[in-house]
Amino acid sequence: MVLRLLLYILIFGAIYFGIRKILRDWKQRFADIDKATRERDLNERKRPGVVELKRDHDGVFRPGDKADSDKSDKQDKG
């Protein structure tokens, strides 16, 4: 009886710690993907042809200010 109980405890412990490790690995992998995506977005934002959009009072996204649109116009012409 005691051997059976120890066997069950061992099996459930292995399953529990295995699931915890899998979840921890997935969480870290998703965090790495999010970090890489954020870095890529920040690098893309630095490019000269990118126009930053702002939400207008009516809820439509439009270029934020004249400087942003001028920046992209200069790149198109030059």
Rosetta blueprint (number, residue, H / E / L):
1 M L
2 V H
3 L H
4 R H
5 L H
6 L H
7 L H
8 Y H
9 I H
10 L H
11 I H
12 F H
13 G H
14 A H
15 I H
16 Y H
17 F H
18 G H
19 I H
20 R H
21 K H
22 I H
23 L H
24 R H
25 D H
26 W H
27 K H
28 Q H
29 R H
30 F H
31 A H
32 D H
33 I H
34 D H
35 K H
36 A H
37 T H
38 R H
39 E H
40 R H
41 D H
42 L H
43 N H
44 E H
45 R H
46 K L
47 R L
48 P L
49 G L
50 V L
51 V L
52 E L
53 L E
54 K E
55 R E
56 D L
57 H L
58 D L
59 G L
60 V L
61 F E
62 R E
63 P E
64 G L
65 D L
66 K H
67 A H
68 D H
69 S H
70 D H
71 K H
72 S H
73 D H
74 K H
75 Q H
76 D H
77 K H
78 G L
